[in-house]
């Protein structure tokens, strides 16, 4: 393919992913999917290698890119099949992220796969919002191994009904599952039309050219990295079960044609739920290096051919079953990014920004008849050419905030304050972005779980810049831990003050 043909193909296949996302957003029922956009869509080739993705959520897409081959090659696929799964130890992230995968057949030949992953606030965990302070995976909810949810183009009602039977509010979960099925069907139809317009052989040739192009761009970027060994250690606040100051150590071994990312020296897996499977670690590493690529780099498996990841078994970021992982996907993944970027900053001091707010600031709540979950933004780290942005989601999440109008319409809550946390960003030649303040007033009794970080260790500055302010959690103006759960009654107020980003450079 020439450059123009390849560019057009990339746009067309990416558009399929975008349309899948539009279908999912417009047909889902829960605010978590339709308003916060906590979902991702992607296309894979017949071997399960990533070919295209929409600009959705890095933690979802990177983990799928890492693990999809191992999933799809073990299944005897037939036209019209679709599987559902969420097992973190089989390529998932954490149990609320449910993945649906469907094969694409043309002329009875397997041509690839479409997949989407969406976060469900109710996955049957022991606490509302399905983000509990658990010690085992089973406490975190329903574990779904790869299971056929559609066969020969017909939904397996008995399978779906069995899954819904484990959930607290199936009336919300069912339409969300149907929305995910619909998104995959839309992707299948569009991809088949694309294959028909090109022809089977031309489609395969285009996928191969796409992979080669991504590989060549990645090689050119990696070749510019100064060879050597670079190490950085960052610290998790705690595991929610009494263990504090938990290190994540990243060592980059950069050679002319490969980067080996070694996490030897990282803490062992812990009792709390901040452990994560290797697929989540891979997603964080992929994200860091993808950020170095030029903007035209396609989201193809070719980008990652020259990256090697090593993490000791049963360590915090390569945990083994039955370790709990709910917060590993959201909090530990973010700290892995900080550790890898901290090491990269030694190789590329004029390109890497200071640490961002470093937490998804997870708030989960509910009672017997409702579940709610959201993440909150904070300050972005400043960089060598600009200040950090205020009150935004950063790095491994790409979700929106829940609009106040939606939150107050569907749940017994009022938002009594929502503001930028002024002057919380670190000082420097370029100032770190400010965090935010969000205050909830509860209108009925419910259970609340917080899974948050950067309450003990603030985001670091870069090149002489100052750290951002650490985050603070308050219940009725009294401090509460970063990882905790509690009951509230009408009139109680929860205030989350997220961290500011680190500053960059020495202020004049």
Secondary structure by P-SEA (a helix, b strand, c coil): ccaaaaaaaaaaaaaaaaaaaaaaaacccccccccccccccccccccccccccccccaaaaaaaaaccccccccccccccbbbbbbccccccccccbbbbbbbbbcccccccccbbbbbbcccccccccccccccccccccccccccccccccccaaaaaaaaaaacccaaaaaaaaaaaaaaaaaaaaaaaaaaaaccaaaaaaaaaaaaaaaaaaaaaaaaaccbbbbbbbbbbccccccccbbbbbbbbbccccbbbbbcccccccccccccccaaaaaaaaaaaaaaaccccccccccccccbbbbbccccccccccccccccccccaaaaaaaaaaaaaaaacccccccccccccbbbbbccccccccccccccccccccbbbbccccccccccccccaaaaaacccccccccccccccccccccccbbbbbbbbbbcccbbbbbbcccccccbbbccbbbbcbbbbbbcccccccccccccccccbbbbbbbbbbbbccccc
